[in-house]
Amino acid sequence: MTLISTDGKEFCFLDPGYSPEKFKLPERKGRVDTSRAPFLYCDIEVMDGEVTTKPYPKYHLFSPKR
């Protein structure tokens, strides 16, 4: 996945494995806003919960130099 942006409450991301059915599975239903696909949105807590079991950094956020 590629995180595109955040407003401090939710992430906008792209998922190379996205399909309309992927987020209709019972364990994923209602966790991701797919109404603007391929740009997907979810609460930061949702994304954080999905990656807490990994032993390496969860994610990195970059911003352009100003």
Backbone as XML, in Angstrom:
<?xml version="1.0"?>
<chain id="A" units="angstrom">
  <residue number="1" name="MET">
    <atom name="N" x="0.834" y="-1.174" z="0.000"/>
    <atom name="CA" x="0.000" y="0.000" z="0.000"/>
    <atom name="C" x="0.879" y="1.236" z="0.000"/>
  </residue>
  <residue number="2" name="THR">
    <atom name="N" x="0.334" y="2.282" z="-0.574"/>
    <atom name="CA" x="1.003" y="3.574" z="-0.559"/>
    <atom name="C" x="0.084" y="4.579" z="0.110"/>
  </residue>
  <residue number="3" name="LEU">
    <atom name="N" x="0.570" y="5.156" z="1.203"/>
    <atom name="CA" x="-0.192" y="6.199" z="1.871"/>
    <atom name="C" x="0.029" y="7.486" z="1.100"/>
  </residue>
  <residue number="4" name="ILE">
    <atom name="N" x="-1.050" y="8.122" z="0.706"/>
    <atom name="CA" x="-0.974" y="9.324" z="-0.120"/>
    <atom name="C" x="-0.998" y="10.586" z="0.739"/>
  </residue>
  <residue number="5" name="SER">
    <atom name="N" x="-1.868" y="10.608" z="1.733"/>
    <atom name="CA" x="-1.984" y="11.807" z="2.561"/>
    <atom name="C" x="-2.692" y="11.460" z="3.865"/>
  </residue>
  <residue number="6" name="THR">
    <atom name="N" x="-2.666" y="12.435" z="4.774"/>
    <atom name="CA" x="-3.414" y="12.324" z="6.020"/>
    <atom name="C" x="-3.846" y="13.715" z="6.451"/>
  </residue>
  <residue number="7" name="ASP">
    <atom name="N" x="-4.956" y="13.765" z="7.129"/>
    <atom name="CA" x="-5.410" y="15.026" z="7.711"/>
    <atom name="C" x="-5.281" y="14.967" z="9.232"/>
  </residue>
  <residue number="8" name="GLY">
    <atom name="N" x="-4.567" y="13.947" z="9.718"/>
    <atom name="CA" x="-4.398" y="13.753" z="11.151"/>
    <atom name="C" x="-5.456" y="12.858" z="11.762"/>
  </residue>
  <residue number="9" name="LYS">
    <atom name="N" x="-6.506" y="12.568" z="11.015"/>
    <atom name="CA" x="-7.586" y="11.700" z="11.484"/>
    <atom name="C" x="-7.706" y="10.438" z="10.645"/>
  </residue>
  <residue number="10" name="GLU">
    <atom name="N" x="-7.464" y="10.590" z="9.336"/>
    <atom name="CA" x="-7.556" y="9.434" z="8.455"/>
    <atom name="C" x="-6.455" y="9.480" z="7.400"/>
  </residue>
  <residue number="11" name="PHE">
    <atom name="N" x="-6.184" y="8.307" z="6.849"/>
    <atom name="CA" x="-5.219" y="8.179" z="5.765"/>
    <atom name="C" x="-5.958" y="8.031" z="4.449"/>
  </residue>
  <residue number="12" name="CYS">
    <atom name="N" x="-5.366" y="8.574" z="3.395"/>
    <atom name="CA" x="-5.778" y="8.295" z="2.027"/>
    <atom name="C" x="-4.677" y="7.400" z="1.480"/>
  </residue>
  <residue number="13" name="PHE">
    <atom name="N" x="-5.051" y="6.274" z="0.894"/>
    <atom name="CA" x="-4.043" y="5.351" z="0.408"/>
    <atom name="C" x="-4.480" y="4.664" z="-0.870"/>
  </residue>
  <residue number="14" name="LEU">
    <atom name="N" x="-3.486" y="4.112" z="-1.562"/>
    <atom name="CA" x="-3.706" y="3.296" z="-2.747"/>
    <atom name="C" x="-3.294" y="1.875" z="-2.388"/>
  </residue>
  <residue number="15" name="ASP">
    <atom name="N" x="-4.078" y="0.917" z="-2.790"/>
    <atom name="CA" x="-3.809" y="-0.493" z="-2.502"/>
    <atom name="C" x="-3.684" y="-1.227" z="-3.828"/>
  </residue>
  <residue number="16" name="PRO">
    <atom name="N" x="-2.489" y="-1.731" z="-4.160"/>
    <atom name="CA" x="-2.334" y="-2.417" z="-5.446"/>
    <atom name="C" x="-3.182" y="-3.678" z="-5.552"/>
  </residue>
  <residue number="17" name="GLY">
    <atom name="N" x="-3.620" y="-4.206" z="-4.422"/>
    <atom name="CA" x="-4.463" y="-5.397" z="-4.432"/>
    <atom name="C" x="-5.948" y="-5.076" z="-4.317"/>
  </residue>
  <residue number="18" name="TYR">
    <atom name="N" x="-6.296" y="-3.809" z="-4.526"/>
    <atom name="CA" x="-7.701" y="-3.401" z="-4.383"/>
    <atom name="C" x="-8.602" y="-4.066" z="-5.412"/>
  </residue>
  <residue number="19" name="SER">
    <atom name="N" x="-9.732" y="-4.501" z="-4.939"/>
    <atom name="CA" x="-10.835" y="-4.918" z="-5.800"/>
    <atom name="C" x="-12.102" y="-4.530" z="-5.051"/>
  </residue>
  <residue number="20" name="PRO">
    <atom name="N" x="-13.193" y="-4.274" z="-5.746"/>
    <atom name="CA" x="-14.431" y="-3.881" z="-5.052"/>
    <atom name="C" x="-14.872" y="-4.895" z="-4.000"/>
  </residue>
  <residue number="21" name="GLU">
    <atom name="N" x="-14.531" y="-6.151" z="-4.185"/>
    <atom name="CA" x="-14.953" y="-7.189" z="-3.243"/>
    <atom name="C" x="-14.071" y="-7.242" z="-1.997"/>
  </residue>
  <residue number="22" name="LYS">
    <atom name="N" x="-12.829" y="-6.776" z="-2.094"/>
    <atom name="CA" x="-11.857" y="-6.919" z="-1.005"/>
    <atom name="C" x="-12.371" y="-6.354" z="0.317"/>
  </residue>
  <residue number="23" name="PHE">
    <atom name="N" x="-12.976" y="-5.197" z="0.284"/>
    <atom name="CA" x="-13.406" y="-4.553" z="1.521"/>
    <atom name="C" x="-14.872" y="-4.841" z="1.860"/>
  </residue>
  <residue number="24" name="LYS">
    <atom name="N" x="-15.435" y="-5.830" z="1.186"/>
    <atom name="CA" x="-16.771" y="-6.310" z="1.538"/>
    <atom name="C" x="-16.701" y="-7.582" z="2.374"/>
  </residue>
  <residue number="25" name="LEU">
    <atom name="N" x="-15.490" y="-8.132" z="2.531"/>
    <atom name="CA" x="-15.306" y="-9.320" z="3.363"/>
    <atom name="C" x="-15.704" y="-8.977" z="4.793"/>
  </residue>
  <residue number="26" name="PRO">
    <atom name="N" x="-16.309" y="-9.909" z="5.520"/>
    <atom name="CA" x="-16.796" y="-9.611" z="6.873"/>
    <atom name="C" x="-15.756" y="-8.961" z="7.788"/>
  </residue>
  <residue number="27" name="GLU">
    <atom name="N" x="-14.515" y="-9.428" z="7.734"/>
    <atom name="CA" x="-13.485" y="-8.872" z="8.621"/>
    <atom name="C" x="-13.002" y="-7.481" z="8.195"/>
  </residue>
  <residue number="28" name="ARG">
    <atom name="N" x="-13.360" y="-7.033" z="7.006"/>
    <atom name="CA" x="-12.945" y="-5.711" z="6.515"/>
    <atom name="C" x="-14.112" y="-4.762" z="6.282"/>
  </residue>
  <residue number="29" name="LYS">
    <atom name="N" x="-15.308" y="-5.271" z="6.277"/>
    <atom name="CA" x="-16.485" y="-4.463" z="5.951"/>
    <atom name="C" x="-16.619" y="-3.263" z="6.896"/>
  </residue>
  <residue number="30" name="GLY">
    <atom name="N" x="-16.807" y="-2.085" z="6.298"/>
    <atom name="CA" x="-17.012" y="-0.865" z="7.070"/>
    <atom name="C" x="-15.743" y="-0.223" z="7.600"/>
  </residue>
  <residue number="31" name="ARG">
    <atom name="N" x="-14.607" y="-0.825" z="7.362"/>
    <atom name="CA" x="-13.347" y="-0.286" z="7.892"/>
    <atom name="C" x="-12.675" y="0.682" z="6.923"/>
  </residue>
  <residue number="32" name="VAL">
    <atom name="N" x="-13.003" y="0.593" z="5.640"/>
    <atom name="CA" x="-12.364" y="1.427" z="4.620"/>
    <atom name="C" x="-13.442" y="2.070" z="3.750"/>
  </residue>
  <residue number="33" name="ASP">
    <atom name="N" x="-13.301" y="3.372" z="3.519"/>
    <atom name="CA" x="-14.217" y="4.097" z="2.639"/>
    <atom name="C" x="-13.718" y="3.919" z="1.208"/>
  </residue>
  <residue number="34" name="THR">
    <atom name="N" x="-14.487" y="3.217" z="0.408"/>
    <atom name="CA" x="-14.118" y="2.939" z="-0.985"/>
    <atom name="C" x="-14.906" y="3.795" z="-1.971"/>
  </residue>
  <residue number="35" name="SER">
    <atom name="N" x="-15.660" y="4.766" z="-1.485"/>
    <atom name="CA" x="-16.532" y="5.553" z="-2.357"/>
    <atom name="C" x="-15.774" y="6.403" z="-3.374"/>
  </residue>
  <residue number="36" name="ARG">
    <atom name="N" x="-14.485" y="6.633" z="-3.130"/>
    <atom name="CA" x="-13.684" y="7.425" z="-4.062"/>
    <atom name="C" x="-12.546" y="6.599" z="-4.662"/>
  </residue>
  <residue number="37" name="ALA">
    <atom name="N" x="-12.773" y="5.296" z="-4.788"/>
    <atom name="CA" x="-11.756" y="4.377" z="-5.321"/>
    <atom name="C" x="-11.274" y="4.875" z="-6.681"/>
  </residue>
  <residue number="38" name="PRO">
    <atom name="N" x="-9.999" y="4.758" z="-6.980"/>
    <atom name="CA" x="-9.001" y="3.932" z="-6.300"/>
    <atom name="C" x="-8.395" y="4.567" z="-5.057"/>
  </residue>
  <residue number="39" name="PHE">
    <atom name="N" x="-8.764" y="5.821" z="-4.723"/>
    <atom name="CA" x="-8.292" y="6.421" z="-3.484"/>
    <atom name="C" x="-9.148" y="5.888" z="-2.352"/>
  </residue>
  <residue number="40" name="LEU">
    <atom name="N" x="-8.513" y="5.246" z="-1.387"/>
    <atom name="CA" x="-9.201" y="4.601" z="-0.278"/>
    <atom name="C" x="-8.899" y="5.382" z="0.995"/>
  </residue>
  <residue number="41" name="TYR">
    <atom name="N" x="-9.848" y="5.416" z="1.916"/>
    <atom name="CA" x="-9.699" y="6.193" z="3.145"/>
    <atom name="C" x="-10.045" y="5.326" z="4.351"/>
  </residue>
  <residue number="42" name="CYS">
    <atom name="N" x="-9.253" y="5.489" z="5.412"/>
    <atom name="CA" x="-9.585" y="4.826" z="6.670"/>
    <atom name="C" x="-9.013" y="5.627" z="7.823"/>
  </residue>
  <residue number="43" name="ASP">
    <atom name="N" x="-9.599" y="5.437" z="8.998"/>
    <atom name="CA" x="-9.099" y="6.086" z="10.201"/>
    <atom name="C" x="-7.677" y="5.622" z="10.469"/>
  </residue>
  <residue number="44" name="ILE">
    <atom name="N" x="-6.884" y="6.517" z="11.027"/>
    <atom name="CA" x="-5.507" y="6.167" z="11.361"/>
    <atom name="C" x="-5.476" y="4.959" z="12.292"/>
  </residue>
  <residue number="45" name="GLU">
    <atom name="N" x="-6.406" y="4.884" z="13.234"/>
    <atom name="CA" x="-6.440" y="3.764" z="14.178"/>
    <atom name="C" x="-6.665" y="2.437" z="13.463"/>
  </residue>
  <residue number="46" name="VAL">
    <atom name="N" x="-7.462" y="2.451" z="12.397"/>
    <atom name="CA" x="-7.710" y="1.232" z="11.628"/>
    <atom name="C" x="-6.413" y="0.767" z="10.973"/>
  </residue>
  <residue number="47" name="MET">
    <atom name="N" x="-5.720" y="1.681" z="10.305"/>
    <atom name="CA" x="-4.460" y="1.321" z="9.662"/>
    <atom name="C" x="-3.443" y="0.878" z="10.700"/>
  </residue>
  <residue number="48" name="ASP">
    <atom name="N" x="-3.364" y="1.599" z="11.803"/>
    <atom name="CA" x="-2.415" y="1.264" z="12.859"/>
    <atom name="C" x="-2.681" y="-0.137" z="13.399"/>
  </residue>
  <residue number="49" name="GLY">
    <atom name="N" x="-3.946" y="-0.484" z="13.567"/>
    <atom name="CA" x="-4.303" y="-1.810" z="14.053"/>
    <atom name="C" x="-3.956" y="-2.920" z="13.082"/>
  </residue>
  <residue number="50" name="GLU">
    <atom name="N" x="-3.943" y="-2.601" z="11.807"/>
    <atom name="CA" x="-3.621" y="-3.607" z="10.791"/>
    <atom name="C" x="-2.135" y="-3.936" z="10.745"/>
  </residue>
  <residue number="51" name="VAL">
    <atom name="N" x="-1.301" y="-3.044" z="11.228"/>
    <atom name="CA" x="0.142" y="-3.246" z="11.084"/>
    <atom name="C" x="0.880" y="-3.420" z="12.411"/>
  </residue>
  <residue number="52" name="THR">
    <atom name="N" x="0.177" y="-3.512" z="13.521"/>
    <atom name="CA" x="0.846" y="-3.586" z="14.824"/>
    <atom name="C" x="1.560" y="-4.913" z="15.060"/>
  </residue>
  <residue number="53" name="THR">
    <atom name="N" x="1.251" y="-5.940" z="14.306"/>
    <atom name="CA" x="1.881" y="-7.235" z="14.532"/>
    <atom name="C" x="3.212" y="-7.381" z="13.800"/>
  </residue>
  <residue number="54" name="LYS">
    <atom name="N" x="3.586" y="-6.392" z="13.011"/>
    <atom name="CA" x="4.825" y="-6.469" z="12.244"/>
    <atom name="C" x="6.010" y="-6.050" z="13.122"/>
  </residue>
  <residue number="55" name="PRO">
    <atom name="N" x="7.160" y="-6.720" z="12.985"/>
    <atom name="CA" x="8.324" y="-6.378" z="13.814"/>
    <atom name="C" x="9.146" y="-5.201" z="13.284"/>
  </residue>
  <residue number="56" name="TYR">
    <atom name="N" x="8.775" y="-4.633" z="12.163"/>
    <atom name="CA" x="9.511" y="-3.525" z="11.572"/>
    <atom name="C" x="8.627" y="-2.287" z="11.581"/>
  </residue>
  <residue number="57" name="PRO">
    <atom name="N" x="9.175" y="-1.121" z="11.206"/>
    <atom name="CA" x="8.342" y="0.096" z="11.257"/>
    <atom name="C" x="7.009" y="-0.085" z="10.531"/>
  </residue>
  <residue number="58" name="LYS">
    <atom name="N" x="5.984" y="0.457" z="11.136"/>
    <atom name="CA" x="4.632" y="0.321" z="10.594"/>
    <atom name="C" x="4.489" y="1.013" z="9.250"/>
  </residue>
  <residue number="59" name="TYR">
    <atom name="N" x="4.930" y="2.240" z="9.180"/>
    <atom name="CA" x="4.840" y="3.000" z="7.947"/>
    <atom name="C" x="5.722" y="4.228" z="8.082"/>
  </residue>
  <residue number="60" name="HIS">
    <atom name="N" x="6.028" y="4.821" z="6.980"/>
    <atom name="CA" x="6.821" y="6.046" z="6.938"/>
    <atom name="C" x="6.011" y="7.094" z="6.188"/>
  </residue>
  <residue number="61" name="LEU">
    <atom name="N" x="5.999" y="8.298" z="6.697"/>
    <atom name="CA" x="5.328" y="9.404" z="6.026"/>
    <atom name="C" x="6.396" y="10.390" z="5.566"/>
  </residue>
  <residue number="62" name="PHE">
    <atom name="N" x="6.314" y="10.779" z="4.315"/>
    <atom name="CA" x="7.253" y="11.734" z="3.740"/>
    <atom name="C" x="6.490" y="12.956" z="3.270"/>
  </residue>
  <residue number="63" name="SER">
    <atom name="N" x="7.153" y="14.090" z="3.296"/>
    <atom name="CA" x="6.556" y="15.300" z="2.736"/>
    <atom name="C" x="7.618" y="16.015" z="1.915"/>
  </residue>
  <residue number="64" name="PRO">
    <atom name="N" x="7.186" y="16.786" z="0.931"/>
    <atom name="CA" x="8.160" y="17.491" z="0.089"/>
    <atom name="C" x="8.895" y="18.571" z="0.885"/>
  </residue>
  <residue number="65" name="LYS">
    <atom name="N" x="10.128" y="18.843" z="0.468"/>
    <atom name="CA" x="10.886" y="19.924" z="1.104"/>
    <atom name="C" x="10.189" y="21.243" z="0.796"/>
  </residue>
  <residue number="66" name="ARG">
    <atom name="N" x="10.248" y="22.132" z="1.727"/>
    <atom name="CA" x="9.606" y="23.446" z="1.539"/>
    <atom name="C" x="10.629" y="24.514" z="1.325"/>
  </residue>
</chain>
